[in-house]
């Protein structure tokens, strides 16, 4: 559990792994009404990706058209969550 500005963010292991992969530059978002994400070319768990996007922890590097790919990036909020999780585990 991570608390950010009064908002409690709880990530499961899969969501944390996806967040780390995005931070490492290994992920691509395919934009649609429900975006999909690949890590190293493999599709990720749709609900985990949805949760990360809804929480504002990941985003596309740029706006693209429907069905088009864009590199996934960790947002500032996502970076805080990663830093907090790293400190907690260490």
One Martini backbone bead per residue (centre of mass of N, CA, C, O) as a GRO file, in nm:
protein
   90
    1UNK     BB    1   0.097   0.036   0.022
    2UNK     BB    2   0.023   0.369  -0.101
    3UNK     BB    3   0.051   0.715  -0.009
    4UNK     BB    4  -0.105   0.988  -0.196
    5UNK     BB    5  -0.236   1.264  -0.120
    6UNK     BB    6  -0.465   1.074   0.034
    7UNK     BB    7  -0.410   0.837  -0.166
    8UNK     BB    8  -0.472   0.500  -0.208
    9UNK     BB    9  -0.225   0.267  -0.336
   10UNK     BB   10  -0.289  -0.058  -0.473
   11UNK     BB   11  -0.068  -0.317  -0.573
   12UNK     BB   12  -0.008  -0.576  -0.744
   13UNK     BB   13   0.227  -0.772  -0.880
   14UNK     BB   14   0.148  -0.724  -1.175
   15UNK     BB   15   0.138  -0.414  -1.167
   16UNK     BB   16   0.431  -0.375  -1.076
   17UNK     BB   17   0.562  -0.519  -1.319
   18UNK     BB   18   0.449  -0.331  -1.534
   19UNK     BB   19   0.565  -0.068  -1.421
   20UNK     BB   20   0.862  -0.156  -1.450
   21UNK     BB   21   0.854  -0.206  -1.759
   22UNK     BB   22   0.784   0.080  -1.836
   23UNK     BB   23   1.033   0.214  -1.700
   24UNK     BB   24   1.230   0.032  -1.896
   25UNK     BB   25   1.101   0.053  -2.201
   26UNK     BB   26   0.906  -0.229  -2.274
   27UNK     BB   27   0.641  -0.059  -2.360
   28UNK     BB   28   0.319  -0.073  -2.546
   29UNK     BB   29   0.061   0.123  -2.661
   30UNK     BB   30  -0.277   0.058  -2.770
   31UNK     BB   31  -0.508   0.267  -2.888
   32UNK     BB   32  -0.835   0.290  -2.728
   33UNK     BB   33  -1.105   0.259  -2.539
   34UNK     BB   34  -0.916   0.000  -2.448
   35UNK     BB   35  -0.616  -0.023  -2.381
   36UNK     BB   36  -0.320  -0.177  -2.478
   37UNK     BB   37  -0.040  -0.393  -2.367
   38UNK     BB   38   0.308  -0.435  -2.424
   39UNK     BB   39   0.572  -0.671  -2.335
   40UNK     BB   40   0.794  -0.777  -2.538
   41UNK     BB   41   0.525  -0.841  -2.734
   42UNK     BB   42   0.333  -0.901  -2.492
   43UNK     BB   43   0.038  -0.935  -2.358
   44UNK     BB   44  -0.147  -0.787  -2.112
   45UNK     BB   45  -0.333  -0.744  -1.852
   46UNK     BB   46  -0.614  -0.565  -1.883
   47UNK     BB   47  -0.688  -0.484  -1.587
   48UNK     BB   48  -0.410  -0.380  -1.504
   49UNK     BB   49  -0.389  -0.158  -1.715
   50UNK     BB   50  -0.643  -0.008  -1.639
   51UNK     BB   51  -0.557   0.061  -1.348
   52UNK     BB   52  -0.301   0.228  -1.425
   53UNK     BB   53  -0.447   0.438  -1.597
   54UNK     BB   54  -0.665   0.532  -1.390
   55UNK     BB   55  -0.433   0.614  -1.174
   56UNK     BB   56  -0.196   0.762  -1.342
   57UNK     BB   57   0.086   0.578  -1.386
   58UNK     BB   58   0.024   0.563  -1.695
   59UNK     BB   59   0.120   0.640  -2.044
   60UNK     BB   60   0.145   0.793  -2.328
   61UNK     BB   61   0.389   0.962  -2.501
   62UNK     BB   62   0.157   1.002  -2.721
   63UNK     BB   63  -0.070   1.099  -2.938
   64UNK     BB   64  -0.296   0.873  -3.102
   65UNK     BB   65  -0.456   0.680  -3.293
   66UNK     BB   66  -0.666   0.447  -3.344
   67UNK     BB   67  -0.466   0.155  -3.304
   68UNK     BB   68  -0.209   0.295  -3.214
   69UNK     BB   69   0.118   0.312  -3.129
   70UNK     BB   70   0.290   0.374  -2.807
   71UNK     BB   71   0.483   0.452  -2.582
   72UNK     BB   72   0.526   0.380  -2.256
   73UNK     BB   73   0.479   0.571  -1.950
   74UNK     BB   74   0.575   0.710  -1.659
   75UNK     BB   75   0.451   0.893  -1.433
   76UNK     BB   76   0.493   1.081  -1.166
   77UNK     BB   77   0.315   0.900  -0.989
   78UNK     BB   78   0.454   0.632  -1.071
   79UNK     BB   79   0.734   0.708  -0.962
   80UNK     BB   80   0.649   0.728  -0.669
   81UNK     BB   81   0.551   0.439  -0.640
   82UNK     BB   82   0.820   0.306  -0.710
   83UNK     BB   83   0.988   0.435  -0.486
   84UNK     BB   84   0.817   0.333  -0.248
   85UNK     BB   85   0.837   0.029  -0.315
   86UNK     BB   86   1.145   0.010  -0.297
   87UNK     BB   87   1.170   0.100  -0.001
   88UNK     BB   88   0.985  -0.122   0.120
   89UNK     BB   89   1.149  -0.376   0.015
   90UNK     BB   90   1.451  -0.292   0.118
   0.00000   0.00000   0.00000
